[in-house]
Amino acid sequence: MILVGAAARLWRRPYVIISMDVYPDVLIAHGGSGAGVILGRMLAPAFTWAYRQARRVIALGPEMRGRLEGKGVDAERIVEIPNWATGALGVVPAAENRLRREWGLEHKFVLFYSGNLGLVHEFDTLLRGVRRALDSVPSLRVVFVGGGQRLAEVRRLVDELGLKDITRFSDLLPPQRLPESFGVADLAIVTLRPEFAGLVVPSKLQGYMARGIPVLYIGPSSDAEQFIKSAAGGVCVAVNDVQGVAAALIELAADPRRLQQFGDNAQHFYAREFARERGLARYERVIRSITAADQPVTDVDGTAGTVEGRALPTAVTRRADATLGEAADQQGGNWPR
C-alpha cells in the first residue's frame, strides 16, 4: 500500500485503498514484542500517509470508518462498502442433510463455526458458556469447520472443559458440500477480541446472513455487532459474559420460532444491504467518482453505457466479484476473517 501510494504520487495518479483490515494497527493489536508488532510501529507513519493520500478509502463498516478518520483520513473520502458472500448460498435442510446424519447431529441443537480460528477471534467465552448451558441443553453440540493459528488452543480448551464428546472439528469441505455444511447449523458463531474492534470485520457474518442462519456474536461493540442488531438477526454478548452466552443458548434452544425469525431477518437484511449486486454497484460509483467525465463505462450487468468515468471493462467487475467477494467467502474459511 505504501509503495502504491508513492508510485501514484510520482505518476500523479489517483488510487483507492480497500481496507479489508486496518494496517498496521491490526498487526500492533496482536500485542507482544514480535517482529510484526515492531515492524508495524515503524511503518505506522508511512501507512497513515498512504491512507491520507488515497482519493478514496473503502471501509467495511462504520466502526472501521471511525478508525480511518482517527488516522486523519478526510471523512468525505471514506466510503462504506461491506463485503458479500460467495459460493452456493443454498442450505440443505436438517431433514434432508446427509452431513448432519454422518456427524450424528440429528435432533441436536448445533452451534456452528465455519472459517479461520485466528488470532482476532475469541473462543474462551463461547466454550465456557457452552459448558454452563450443557446441563440445561443436553442436545447441545458444537461444530468447527476450518483451521487456523488458534485451532490447537481451542482443542485444548475443549478437552479441559470436558466438551470433547459434544464437539466436532472438521477440515475444509469441498465446495459442493457447502449447502450441507451450513445446513447443520441451528445457530452460527461469530467472535472478535476487543482489541480488534474497528480494525477487522469478520466476513463469515455475511456468509451466515446470506443463508438465513441466525447468529450468536461474542465480542465488543463493532461493525459485526451493529450489523446483527440492525438486522435483528441474532444475539450479541460481550466477551467474558459467560452467563450471557449460557442464557442465550438455553433460551434459543427452547425457542425454534425465534431462531427462525432471526434467520429470516438476517437473510432479508443481507439482500437489502450486502448483496453482490449492491456491492459491485457501490464500487462502480467509487470508480466513476474519481475518473474523467463523459466516457463509456460498463455497468454491473456487463452492458455498456455513457456515464461519468473512464471505461470500466467487464473484466474489472468480474475481478472485483472474485477478489472482494472472496473476502466474505465461507468455503470452510478460505478468507482469514
C-alpha positions, 0 to 999 in steps of 0.5 A: 500500500505504501509503495502504491501510494508513492508510485501514484504520487510520482505518476500523479495518479489517483488510487483507492485503498480497500481496507479489508483490515486496518494496517498496521494497527491490526498487526500492533493489536496482536500485542507482544514484542514480535517482529510484526508488532515492531515492524508495524510501529515503524511503518505506522507513519508511512501507512497513515500517509498512504491512507491520507493520500488515497482519493478514496478509502473503502471501509467495511463498516462504520466502526472501521470508518471511525478508525480511518478518520482517527488516522486523519483520513478526510471523512468525505473520502471514506466510503462504506462498502461491506463485503458479500458472500460467495459460493452456493448460498443454498442450505440443505435442510436438517431433514434432508442433510446427509452431513448432519446424519454422518456427524450424528447431529440429528435432533441436536441443537448445533452451534456452528463455526465455519472459517479461520480460528485466528488470532482476532477471534475469541473462543474462551467465552463461547466454550465456557458458556457452552459448558454452563448451558450443557446441563440445561441443553443436553442436545447441545453440540458444537461444530468447527469447520476450518483451521487456523493459528488458534485451532490447537488452543481451542482443542485444548480448551475443549478437552479441559472443559470436558466438551470433547464428546459434544464437539466436532472439528472438521477440515475444509469441505469441498465446495459442493458440500457447502449447502450441507455444511451450513445446513447443520447449523441451528445457530452460527458463531461469530467472535472478535477480541476487543482489541480488534474492534474497528480494525477487522470485520469478520466476513463469515457474518455475511456468509451466515446472513446470506443463508438465513442462519441466525447468529450468536456474536461474542465480542465488543461493540463493532461493525459485526455487532451493529450489523446483527442488531440492525438486522435483528438477526441474532444475539450479541454478548460481550466477551467474558459474559459467560452467563450471557452466552449460557442464557442465550443458548438455553433460551434459543434452544427452547425457542425454534420460532425465534431462531427462525425469525432471526434467520429470516431477518438476517437473510432479508437484511443481507439482500437489502444491504450486502448483496453482490449486486449492491456491492459491485454497484457501490464500487462502480460509483467509487470508480466513476467518482474519481475518473474523467467525465463523459466516457463509456463505462460498463455497468454491473450487468456487463452492458455498456453505457455513457456515464461519468468515468473512464471505461470500466471493462467487464473484466474489472467487475468480474475481478472485483466479484472474485477478489472482494467477494472472496473476502466474505467467502465461507468455503470452510474459511478460505478468507482469514476473517 
